[in-house]
Structure formats: structure tokens, C-alpha cells
Amino acid sequence: MTTATKLVVAALMLAASNAAAKDNKVVADANQKVREFYGVPLNLKLWDLKKLRSTSELGWEMGEGDVYPTAKIVVNDSVTLNASFGSDGGLYMLETSSSGAVGPHGTFVGSTLEQVKKTWPSGRLIWGVNHGNRYVTFSTSTGIYYQFSPADLAPEAWADFSKDYEVDPSIKAITIRFAAIDEGQ
């Protein structure tokens, strides 16, 4: 093979590799810790929003007696991400409720609880009331959370939290959330 042929082959392989990386919805490290979701790094800083290849719109939200910056990041026609930032400008949480969003291991907004549990067998489903708002969350123990609609749980699930309650495995995820990455990790 000539040097010119080798260079052409190398360039084609690099282009294919870059195209495949661009198509990756989730980028994880060797320990399967998610580092990037739809091109948004989980260690994003507020001031780095302009570096993204996506359109973003800044906003603010109240919480814990303070005001925090937020961003709506439009990745493509079918996926919008909502980012919450801490007072230091670091990403706190990244989430999507877009029906076209595909998460880790092929799970997606709309995956059933059964599918999510199968993907993360050591995760756990928790539900309760926080500041008067009901929540139903599956924690994967990897910084990834799947939110389900509280309306999908029967009234008896909310009556007495000390009792075991079997949740319908066919309820569907309405949001995928990612906790931010600590710089030390």
C-alpha cells in the first residue's frame, strides 16, 4: 500500500470515527460513568454554553431560598435538554423529557419501569413527597435517574410509606436526569 493510499484510508477512518462519535447520544468512560449526553458534557460550566454546537436559552429558577441559572439546550428537532447550574456556575443537573431522547444502554423517555430495572438491576425505585410535590424516581446508583409520573401510582402507594407496595412494571419514564460530574472523579 502506498503512502498516499494509507493517508486516504486513515482520513476515511477518522471521518467515520468522528461521525460515529457525533451520533453517540451517550458518551461514557471505561467505568461506564456517563460523561456526555447529546454533546453536552456533564461537567459543563455556565460560561461554556456558547461553545456547544446547540442552541441554548438562559433562564432562572428559584430553589432552596436562592435563584439559580438554567439553560434550555436545543440539541436537534426531537431533543431538548434542560440544564440547572449551581451558584458557582457548574452544572448541577441535566435532564430531558423529549420523547425522542435515547439514554444509556438504549433506554429512553418512554421506557417502562421493567426495562429500566432490567438495565440497572441494582437500582431502586423510590417515591415520596418533597415540599408538597409527589415524585417517583428510579435511581440507577450511577448518577442517572428516571422520573415516572406520580399519577401512575395507585392511591394506596401514597397512603402509608411504611408498607410495601408493588408498582406496576409497565409505567413509563417521563424524564431522564443526569447528575453533574465532580471534577475530582
PyMOL commands that set and color helices and strands:
alter all, ss='L'
color gray80, all
select helices_A, chain A and resi 3-23+46-51+104-106+113-119+150-152+155-159
alter helices_A, ss='H'
color red, helices_A
select strands_A, chain A and resi 26-28+34-37+40-41+55-63+66-76+79-85+91-96+124-130+133-139+144-148+173-179
alter strands_A, ss='S'
color yellow, strands_A
deselect
rebuild
show_as cartoon
